[in-house]
Amino acid sequence: MADIKIPVFISFDYDHDASLNEFLVGQAKNPDSPFFIEDWSIKDPSPDWKDKAKSRIKRADQVVVICGKHTDAATGVNVEIRLAREVATPYFLLAGYSDGGNKKPPAALSTDKMYKWTWENLKKLISGER
């Protein structure tokens, strides 16, 4: 599809939704994918993890926030959403599970819509269509 792929940062609940992250990383490898993902996840807690996350979010053109069943309690996701707003990197909420029960992170704005995770939706959202 596109010649230039958009760099994406994935924000997700590391304790509960690592498999969803892997699914999204896999979709980035599709031949018609308009985006790419570097492994920007911060796996080990450290005193400077917020600074590391901020610099990685700054390098991305979009932040995909995968919302699962426990995302409302995922501290890291909430921090990453706030950091995205701070550095003016657009983000959107993606419903992780098609059977529902996906929780919106408290740091999300009341006006932030949670989008259904389909390949067509994802391509549109990555390109900035909201």
N, C-alpha and C positions, 0 to 999 in steps of 0.2 A: 504494500500500500504506500506508505510514506518512505521517502529516502532518508530523511532525518528523523531519528527516533528520539523521543522525549525522555529525559532522565526522571525517574520516579523514586520516591522514598515511600516505603510501606510502614505504616504504623499499625500494630496489632498487639493483641494480648498474648505475650510470649508464653505465659503459663497454660493457656487454654486453646489458642488458635494457631499454633505453629504450622499445622497441616494446611490451614487456609493460606498462610503466607507462601507455603511451598506451591500450592495451586496457582497463585498469582505469578510467582516466579516462573512457573512452567508456561503460563499463558504468554509471558513476555517473550518466550522463545518461539512463538508461532511465527511463520513466515510473514504474515500480514500484520504483525504487531506494530503499533505506532509508538511503543515505548520500550525502554530497557530498565532493568533494575540491577544496580550494583549491590553487593552484599553489605548494606549500610547498617544492618542490625547491630545493636550493642548488646552483646550476649552476657557480658560480665559486669555486674554493678561496680562502679568506681566513683570516687569523689567528683570526677570531672565528666561524668556521662552526659550531663545536660549540655555542656559546652560542645562535646563531640556530636551529640544529636543535632544541636543548632547548626553546626558547620555542615553537617550532611544534609539537613533540610534546606539550607541555603543553596547547596549545589544542585538540588532537584528543581524541576519545573512544576511538579505536581506532588502532592502528598495524598496517597490513598490510605484512608483509615478503614481498615477492615473491622466491621462491628460484629462481634459474636455474642454469645449468651452471657458473658461476664465482663464485657468491655466497660460497663459502667463502673466497675471496681478496679480497672487497670490503670494504676497510677501513671505509668510510663506513657500510655496513650494520651492521657489528659495533658501531660507536660508537652508532648510532641505537638499536639494541636495548638496549644498556647504559643509554642516556639514558631510554628508555621505562620501564625498570625503576626507574631513579632517581626519576622523577617520577610513578611509579605509573600510567602509561597502559598499559592492556592491549594486547598485541600477539598476532598469530598468524602462522604461517608458511603461505604459499600456494605450492603447486607451480606454477611458471611454465610448464613444458612438459609436455604430456600424454604425450610419448614417453619420459619419465623423464630420469635424469641430473641432476636438480635437487639442488643441494648445500645442506646446512644450514649456516648461518653458525656459526662457532665460538662466538660470543657467546650463541647460543641455548642454553637449558637442555637437558639430556639428556632431560627429560620433555616438551619442546615437540614436539608432533606437527606434521608437515607435511600440510596438507589439500589434497585434490584441488580444482582450480579449476573449479567449476561455478557457475552462477548461483544455484541453490538453496543450495549450501554457503555461498557468499559472503554471501547474505542472512542466513543463520543465524549465521555467524561474526561478522558486523558487529553483529548484535543481541546478541552475547555468549554464544551457545550454543556450548559446547565439549564 
